[in-house]
Amino acid sequence: MRDAEAEGAPDGTPTLLEDDGFRREFSSLHRYFRDARLLRLRRVNGKLIAVFRTGENAEDIRVLRWALGADGSAGAFLDAQGERDHAFPPSHDFEWTVAGREAHVPGRHPHIAIGKGGGLFVDTLGGTLTVKVTDDTESPDGIYEEPVEEPLQSLADADVEYAEVGPLVLLRVRPYKETAWRHLVFNSLLSTVQRLDSIGPACHRLPEDQGIIFPGGYYLTTGTAKTFDTAEELAEPVFEGAVRSPNGEDVLYVFRSRDGVRSLLLPYNLIRQEVATPLTGRGHALLDDGTLVLLRDSPDGPARVHPLQRWQTPYVSDTYAASRPAGTGPLARTGNADLVRGISDCLALAHGVRDMTPTTAVYGQLAADCGRAQDRYHWLSDPELGSLAEPLGELRATAQQVLAEFTAVQELTRRAADALEETSTRITALVRRVRGRCRGRPPRGWSG
């Protein structure tokens, strides 16, 4: 420690490094761990903690901690027992459910039923991992297939887990004699499957059930998926937290490598439903006024001078947002957070109409979402805000009409199939009767 740091601040107030207890613990740390180095500083539960790496493994750490005042200023040094404070939130905000033997469906081509709805089935037989949407054990075909390493395996040999996240079903499958889990995303609205192994280490829901986000990118319920190469720089990524802007429009998702060396910031916008350019670095700090400071890597390796990048973001603190002047007019009266949610839902409906795959499930979901938006946002009928309730009602009525026509067509198709089957049965019976009569009669022109 430098002498200037030990002398205290210019105004005579003590500094973080002036406490005798800290000096004692710091000296002890470097006495027993000569290669100890500071990984990061964190504010956690009203404390400031300093995380030191003491060994080769990510778990080899020593955590010193200080108390923080109500205004965020540093207080007295506490101790060097902050390992429990240095914990991360759950890597997934949902639970994986094991698909056990009770979900096995026997047959010529057996499979495993996923979820309670009964509309998704998985198997790893015949040399392929197959995903089906029909409970048909007479055919091995499905909507998605990929090869497995061991072609000879039974239904019970594979490990299968799943999680239902809105209209998405996330699958974890580990075929027989394989060590790595395979992660698939099934979209029940579009009946599509996409492999996204990046959801394995960490994955969280996006707001308003818009989809999921993970260290490698994001996947929306509309079927849009995007991955980022920058996530490959993280070793064993973990979810560190999410910061919501007071305006309700933006969410900053923070992921970090388990060893604490690198961090990844993914800023998500609810209205545009997209992640802006990912930010990577050694660490970051977010100030009350929304200023984001990112510590970047030095291109020439270890150095005394480290490059910093500074951005002005919407992620201001609640205290700072409350101190800003209040607005006037219908927009201010409604509130920005409620406006953001409503506009986001309406834009999602518009995108869904433009890019939809015409299926019964899609039109049913579209009609339900229109009704939900009308019930949730009273201001949609406000003329000063564009009277969005009127086109929303027309969209709902159209979706219901198309859905009714779909249902009618399906009913007519079913009746036609039943009539065809009945006619086929009658023709078959008639042919058998004719053949039976022909066998009992001698051919014409034959005489005994």
GIUR-V503468 format. One record per pair of residues at least 12 apart in sequence whose ideal C-beta (glycine too) atoms are under 8 Angstrom apart, sorted by sequence separation. I is the first residue (numbers start at 1). GAP is how many residues later the second one is. If there is no record, write none. Layout:
I GAP
I GAP
//
This chain:
5 12
6 12
38 12
39 12
51 12
52 12
65 12
66 12
111 12
120 12
121 12
130 12
131 12
160 12
161 12
171 12
183 12
184 12
202 12
206 12
209 12
216 12
242 12
253 12
254 12
266 12
267 12
283 12
295 12
296 12
380 12
5 13
38 13
39 13
50 13
64 13
65 13
99 13
110 13
120 13
121 13
131 13
159 13
160 13
170 13
171 13
182 13
183 13
199 13
201 13
202 13
211 13
241 13
252 13
253 13
265 13
281 13
282 13
295 13
296 13
353 13
38 14
39 14
49 14
50 14
65 14
99 14
109 14
119 14
121 14
126 14
130 14
131 14
159 14
160 14
170 14
171 14
183 14
185 14
201 14
206 14
217 14
239 14
240 14
252 14
253 14
264 14
265 14
281 14
282 14
294 14
352 14
37 15
38 15
49 15
50 15
64 15
65 15
99 15
110 15
125 15
130 15
158 15
159 15
170 15
171 15
182 15
183 15
199 15
216 15
239 15
240 15
252 15
253 15
264 15
265 15
279 15
281 15
282 15
293 15
294 15
374 15
1 16
36 16
37 16
49 16
64 16
65 16
105 16
109 16
129 16
158 16
169 16
170 16
181 16
183 16
198 16
215 16
216 16
239 16
240 16
251 16
252 16
264 16
281 16
293 16
294 16
36 17
48 17
49 17
63 17
65 17
109 17
118 17
128 17
129 17
158 17
168 17
169 17
180 17
183 17
198 17
199 17
238 17
250 17
251 17
263 17
293 17
294 17
349 17
352 17
36 18
47 18
48 18
62 18
63 18
64 18
128 18
129 18
157 18
158 18
168 18
196 18
198 18
237 18
238 18
250 18
262 18
263 18
292 18
374 18
33 19
35 19
47 19
48 19
63 19
111 19
128 19
129 19
157 19
168 19
169 19
181 19
198 19
215 19
237 19
238 19
250 19
251 19
262 19
263 19
265 19
291 19
292 19
373 19
374 19
47 20
48 20
63 20
65 20
127 20
128 20
167 20
168 20
196 20
237 20
238 20
249 20
250 20
262 20
263 20
291 20
292 20
349 20
33 21
46 21
47 21
62 21
111 21
121 21
127 21
167 21
196 21
234 21
236 21
237 21
249 21
261 21
263 21
291 21
292 21
348 21
349 21
1 22
33 22
39 22
46 22
61 22
63 22
113 22
153 22
154 22
159 22
167 22
215 22
234 22
235 22
236 22
248 22
249 22
290 22
291 22
370 22
374 22
29 23
63 23
99 23
153 23
196 23
234 23
235 23
236 23
240 23
290 23
292 23
370 23
124 24
127 24
153 24
231 24
235 24
282 24
290 24
345 24
349 24
1 25
29 25
43 25
61 25
126 25
150 25
194 25
290 25
370 25
371 25
36 26
48 26
111 26
149 26
150 26
235 26
290 26
370 26
109 27
110 27
148 27
150 27
185 27
235 27
237 27
265 27
286 27
289 27
345 27
346 27
109 28
125 28
148 28
149 28
150 28
172 28
234 28
281 28
288 28
289 28
345 28
33 29
43 29
108 29
109 29
124 29
125 29
149 29
170 29
196 29
198 29
233 29
265 29
286 29
288 29
366 29
367 29
370 29
105 30
107 30
108 30
109 30
125 30
148 30
234 30
254 30
279 30
290 30
366 30
47 31
106 31
107 31
109 31
124 31
192 31
194 31
196 31
233 31
288 31
289 31
342 31
345 31
16 32
105 32
123 32
189 32
288 32
345 32
367 32
29 33
49 33
124 33
170 33
190 33
198 33
231 33
366 33
367 33
124 34
185 34
187 34
189 34
230 34
252 34
342 34
29 35
47 35
51 35
123 35
201 35
202 35
204 35
341 35
342 35
49 36
146 36
187 36
201 36
202 36
341 36
363 36
367 36
49 37
201 37
202 37
342 37
26 38
47 38
122 38
204 38
342 38
25 39
166 39
338 39
363 39
364 39
45 40
131 40
144 40
165 40
185 40
213 40
215 40
339 40
363 40
44 41
338 41
22 42
44 42
167 42
170 42
346 42
353 42
112 43
166 43
168 43
243 43
349 43
360 43
363 43
22 44
42 44
111 44
129 44
165 44
168 44
207 44
110 45
166 45
206 45
245 45
334 45
114 46
129 46
267 46
342 46
346 46
349 46
360 46
115 47
165 47
228 47
231 47
233 47
360 47
112 48
114 48
143 48
218 48
226 48
230 48
334 48
115 49
120 49
122 49
124 49
143 49
144 49
146 49
204 49
215 49
224 49
226 49
330 49
16 50
143 50
218 50
228 50
230 50
360 50
29 51
104 51
122 51
124 51
168 51
222 51
334 51
25 52
28 52
104 52
124 52
330 52
129 53
131 53
168 53
202 53
213 53
220 53
25 54
115 54
167 54
330 54
331 54
22 55
25 55
101 55
114 55
131 55
166 55
213 55
330 55
21 56
19 57
114 57
218 57
16 58
19 58
21 58
133 58
217 58
15 59
210 60
16 61
98 61
99 61
252 61
98 62
99 62
131 62
206 62
208 62
211 62
213 62
98 63
99 63
207 63
210 63
250 63
252 63
97 64
250 64
96 65
97 65
249 65
250 65
96 66
97 66
120 66
96 67
247 67
95 68
120 68
245 68
246 68
94 69
119 69
245 69
271 69
245 70
246 70
270 70
92 71
94 71
117 71
244 71
245 71
270 71
273 71
243 72
246 72
271 72
271 73
270 74
273 74
246 75
273 75
94 76
96 76
271 76
273 78
249 87
248 88
247 89
248 89
246 90
247 90
248 90
246 91
249 91
248 92
247 93
248 93
94 109
91 110
92 110
93 110
91 111
92 111
93 111
94 111
91 112
92 112
93 112
222 126
222 129
222 130
223 132
208 133
222 133
210 134
223 134
208 136
208 137
210 138
208 140
91 147
92 147
91 148
90 149
88 150
89 150
88 151
89 151
88 152
89 152
191 166
190 167
88 168
189 168
191 168
190 169
189 170
191 170
189 172
190 172
188 173
189 173
189 176
58 178
167 198
58 200
58 201
58 202
53 206
53 207
51 209
39 220
40 220
39 221
39 222
40 243
//
